[in-house]
Amino acid sequence: MCRPFFLKESTMKFRADHHFVIGGDHVTYGKPCQDHALSQADDGMAAVVVSDGCSSGGETDMGARLTTFLLMQTIRELDKGNLGQESIFASRHAAFSAAATLLGLRETDTLATLLYAYLAPSGGHVYLQGDGVVARELRDGTVMLSRFDWANNMPFYPAYADSVNGNSERFVLAHGGDPSARLFTAEHWVRSPGSLWTKASEEASSLQDGMKGVSIAFDAAAMEETSAVAVFTDGVTSVSGVDWKDAVLRLLDFKTTEGAFMKRRLSRALKEFGKDGNGPRDDLACAVVLIAHDKKGGTDECIETTAETLA
């Protein structure tokens, strides 16, 4: 495939939006929506985050919202030169523990996944602790997906990182007691315009590695060739009658990108799915960053490259 390579300086403008909906199973069983999403963007950066509360936990709709709001507040408060994954996660974790105590949340109320993206012209990263799907669209229309799952639908939640309560040890025991067991899987898919989905790779990681989370880095060159980055809770894989990869693709098929474009697209997609009697069984949250590239001078040069997985 061919991608543009800029010989002159280019500028980026970011736009972000998010939305979340309750799943059919939660409506049937009288549960609240336990997924949440937030986004923010300006000309210098963008951040999006989704969180999925554990269905068998406590008031995890609160845990999910606390996860998303504190992640965004952490990014706003940190110095712009200190927005790496480790500093963001460490600051968020400290704030989360304090806020949960202040609100009187129980341990079971805080069980919620964390999946976010922070992007700037110079680079950025995606970080996941739990499960979910990450999508990256290139400027030539190529879409790359990465899906992360835990065996037995038992993800490692950020709240388990509190070693004082021994949650990490209990998590390993719940999965059979062997920290080297390969129970965390990642699969990567690529689709070029006009082609079918191709599985680029699939791997299984140990419990101990999966518990550390997944960090995907973007350098300046990667940002130059990227037109969108989106994050989804695992609800996007539960749309009945629709392959999860195609569900993601339809949620990225924006007709317009003004205002609440993610909300409109998800709402429209649900109507489209519903015509065939389909829809998400689980709660679904999604958030996306769109990147507009304005080149200053120079001409585009086409160089050959190969599709890469997000990881």
Secondary structure, DSSP 8 states (H G I E B T S, - for coil): -EEEEESS-EEEEEEEEEEEE--HHHHHTT----EEEEEEE-SS-EEEEEEEB-TTSSSHHHHHHHHHHHHHHHHHHS-GGG-SHHHHHHHHHHHHHHHHHHHT--GGGG-B-EEEEEEETTEEEEEEES-EEEEEEETTS-EEEEEEEEGGG----GGGG-GGGTHHHHHHHHTTS-TT-EEEEEEEEEE-TTS--EEEEEEEEEHHHHTT-EEEEEEHHHHHTEEEEEEE-GGGG-BTTS-HHHHHHHHT--S--SSSHHHHHHHHHHHHHHHTT--BSS-EEEEEEEEEEEE-SS-EEEEE-------
